[in-house]
């Protein structure tokens, strides 16, 4: 989902191939979108984002197409095609837009995130398949902070990989939660089998880790990363140290 400047909520419905718009009180305002593989249609819409001009960008997972609409659903432009070459996409998922207007598309099927200009020109690739530094396994979410660092939700590896603006992998977050969410606690209390399974856990530390995370966003005003820790039923929030700098050594 995404918000406009009036805090209306734009949501993609992957099964119905449509966009539904609600006000901040939850009242339905509008529904638009036509299912199909065409340039002006929606085909398994997943990610959604609004740019500085409040145009709506939708990631079509099935057709591997990125489509730009007005707020009321009028088609403007699109780019993208299936494949694994530079600039091509395979079942893309998440999207974010940086302050310069560049688009970051989570290329789920190709284990990477690709950065594009608004006209669809490929600019940069973050991540790759495999096991080396910066490797991703079916990523699902992406966001960018005030300094251009890029955060990618590495779904199958159950972590978030942080890249610098030039696509170099910096570090990895695996989760540091202080405890279970109240939703998880309620589930355990309501299910004796879950409670028994909890008592059999040999390493309670795993409860602090991310479990199949899906989405992330960066709170620009407060310099915080927010990760949707899906299978744990919670959000994990990290404060970025704005004064951080790599130490200089003379060897």
C-alpha positions in Angstrom: 0.0 0.0 0.0 1.0 3.7 -0.3 -0.3 7.0 0.9 -0.9 10.3 -0.9 -0.4 13.8 0.5 -3.9 13.7 2.0 -3.2 10.3 3.7 -5.5 8.5 1.4 -4.5 4.8 1.3 -3.8 3.1 -2.1 -3.8 -0.7 -2.0 -3.1 -3.2 -4.8 -5.4 -6.3 -5.0 -3.3 -9.0 -6.6 -6.2 -11.4 -7.2 -8.6 -8.9 -8.6 -6.0 -6.9 -10.5 -7.2 -3.6 -9.3 -6.3 -0.6 -7.1 -8.6 0.4 -4.2 -8.4 3.8 -2.6 -9.5 4.5 1.0 -9.6 7.6 3.1 -7.7 7.6 6.4 -10.8 6.6 8.2 -11.1 3.4 6.1 -14.0 4.5 3.8 -13.7 3.3 0.2 -13.2 6.2 -2.2 -12.5 4.6 -5.6 -11.6 1.4 -7.3 -9.8 1.3 -10.7 -7.9 -1.1 -12.9 -8.6 -3.6 -15.7 -7.1 -7.1 -15.6 -4.9 -8.1 -18.5 -1.4 -8.1 -19.9 -1.7 -4.9 -21.9 0.4 -1.8 -21.3 -2.6 0.0 -19.6 -3.9 -3.0 -17.7 -3.0 -4.7 -14.4 -1.8 -8.2 -14.2 -1.1 -9.5 -10.6 -0.3 -6.0 -9.2 2.0 -6.3 -6.1 4.0 -3.2 -5.2 2.7 0.4 -5.4 4.2 3.8 -4.8 3.4 7.5 -5.4 6.0 9.8 -6.8 6.6 13.5 -6.0 3.9 14.5 -8.5 1.5 11.9 -7.0 1.5 9.7 -10.0 0.8 6.1 -9.1 3.4 3.4 -10.0 2.2 -0.2 -9.9 4.4 -3.3 -10.2 2.6 -6.0 -12.3 4.1 -9.3 -11.1 2.7 -11.6 -13.7 3.4 -9.5 -16.8 6.7 -8.1 -15.3 5.6 -4.6 -16.2 5.9 -1.3 -14.3 2.9 0.9 -15.0 2.4 4.6 -14.3 -1.1 6.0 -13.7 -2.7 9.2 -12.5 -4.3 9.1 -9.1 -7.7 8.4 -10.7 -6.4 5.5 -12.7 -5.7 7.1 -16.1 -2.8 5.3 -17.9 0.4 7.4 -18.5 3.3 5.1 -19.4 4.9 1.7 -18.7 8.1 -0.2 -19.1 9.5 -3.7 -18.4 9.5 -7.2 -19.9 10.2 -10.7 -18.8 13.7 -12.0 -18.7 16.9 -12.1 -16.6 19.1 -9.7 -18.6 20.0 -6.3 -17.3 16.8 -4.2 -17.2 14.5 -7.2 -17.5 12.3 -8.6 -14.8 10.9 -11.9 -13.5 7.8 -11.7 -11.3 8.8 -8.3 -9.7 7.2 -7.5 -6.3 8.1 -4.4 -4.3 8.9 -0.8 -5.3 10.2 2.4 -3.8 11.0 5.8 -5.2 14.0 7.9 -4.0 14.1 11.7 -3.6 15.5 12.1 -7.1 12.6 10.2 -8.6 14.5 7.0 -9.4 12.5 3.7 -9.1 13.8 0.7 -7.2 12.1 -2.5 -8.3 12.4 -5.8 -6.4 13.1 -8.4 -9.1 11.8 -11.4 -7.1 12.5 -14.1 -9.6 16.0 -12.9 -10.4 17.2 -12.4 -6.8 18.0 -8.7 -7.2 16.7 -5.1 -7.0 17.0 -3.0 -10.1 17.1 0.8 -10.2 15.5 2.6 -13.1 14.9 6.1 -14.2 11.2 7.1 -14.6 11.4 6.4 -18.4 12.5 2.8 -17.7 16.3 3.2 -18.3 18.3 0.7 -16.2 20.6 2.5 -13.8 22.0 0.0 -11.3 21.5 -3.5 -9.9 21.6 -4.4 -6.2 22.3 -8.0 -5.2 22.5 -11.3 -7.0 21.9 -15.0 -6.6 24.3 -17.2 -4.7 26.0 -17.2 -1.3 28.6 -14.4 -1.5 28.3 -10.9 0.0 25.2 -9.1 -1.2 23.5 -12.3 -2.3 19.7 -12.4 -2.2 17.1 -15.2 -2.3 13.7 -14.0 -3.6 13.6 -10.5 -2.1 10.3 -8.9 -1.5 10.7 -5.3 -0.2 13.0 -2.3 -0.7 13.3 1.2 0.7 15.9 4.0 0.6 17.0 6.3 3.4 18.0 10.0 3.4 21.6 9.2 2.5 20.9 6.9 -0.3 21.5 3.6 1.5 19.2 0.9 0.1 17.5 -1.7 2.4 16.4 -5.0 0.7 14.1 -7.5 2.5 15.8 -10.8 1.7 12.7 -13.0 2.1 14.0 -16.6 1.8 17.3 -15.7 3.7 15.1 -14.1 6.5 17.1 -10.9 6.8 17.5 -7.4 5.5 20.6 -6.6 3.4 21.8 -3.0 3.4 23.6 -1.6 0.3 25.2 1.8 -0.2 24.1 4.0 -3.1 26.6 2.4 -5.4 25.2 -1.1 -4.8 28.0 -2.3 -2.5 26.7 -4.6 0.3 27.4 -2.9 3.7 25.8 -5.2 6.4 23.0 -7.5 7.2 20.1 -7.3 9.8 18.8 -10.6 11.1 16.5 -9.3 13.8 16.9 -8.0 17.3 13.3 -8.1 18.8 13.0 -7.8 22.5 10.2 -10.4 22.7 7.2 -11.8 21.0 4.4 -9.5 19.8 1.1 -9.4 21.7 -0.5 -11.2 18.7 2.0 -14.1 19.0 1.5 -14.3 22.7 -2.2 -14.5 22.2 -1.8 -17.3 19.7 0.4 -19.2 22.2 -2.1 -18.8 25.0 -5.0 -19.9 22.8 -3.2 -23.0 21.5 -1.8 -25.6 23.9 0.2 -27.2 21.1 2.0 -24.0 20.4 2.8 -23.5 24.1 4.3 -27.0 24.2 6.4 -26.3 21.1 7.7 -23.1 22.7 8.9 -25.1 25.7 10.8 -27.4 23.4 12.8 -24.6 21.8 16.4 -25.2 22.6 17.7 -21.8 21.5 15.2 -19.0 22.6 17.4 -16.5 20.8 15.8 -17.4 17.5 12.6 -15.6 18.7 14.5 -12.3 18.2 15.3 -13.1 14.6 13.2 -12.0 11.5 11.0 -14.8 10.2 10.0 -14.6 6.5 9.9 -10.8 6.5 8.1 -9.2 3.5 8.1 -5.4 3.5 10.1 -2.4 4.8 9.8 1.3 4.8 12.1 4.1 5.9 10.8 6.8 8.2 12.7 9.8 6.7 11.5 12.3 9.4 12.8 10.1 12.3 15.6 8.3 10.5 14.2 4.9 11.3 14.0 1.6 9.3 10.7 -0.3 9.8 10.6 -4.0 8.9 7.5 -6.1 8.6 8.4 -9.3 10.5 5.6 -11.2 8.9 5.6 -14.7 10.5 6.3 -13.2 13.9 3.3 -10.9 13.7 5.3 -7.7 14.5 7.3 -4.8 13.3 11.0 -4.5 14.0 12.2 -0.8 14.1 15.9 0.3 13.8 17.2 3.8 14.5 20.0 4.8 12.1 22.9 6.6 13.6 23.2 9.7 11.4 26.7 10.4 12.7 28.1 7.1 11.7 31.3 7.1 9.7 33.8 4.4 8.7 37.0 4.8 10.7 40.1 5.7 8.8 43.2 3.6 9.3 46.8 4.1 8.1 48.5 0.7 7.7 
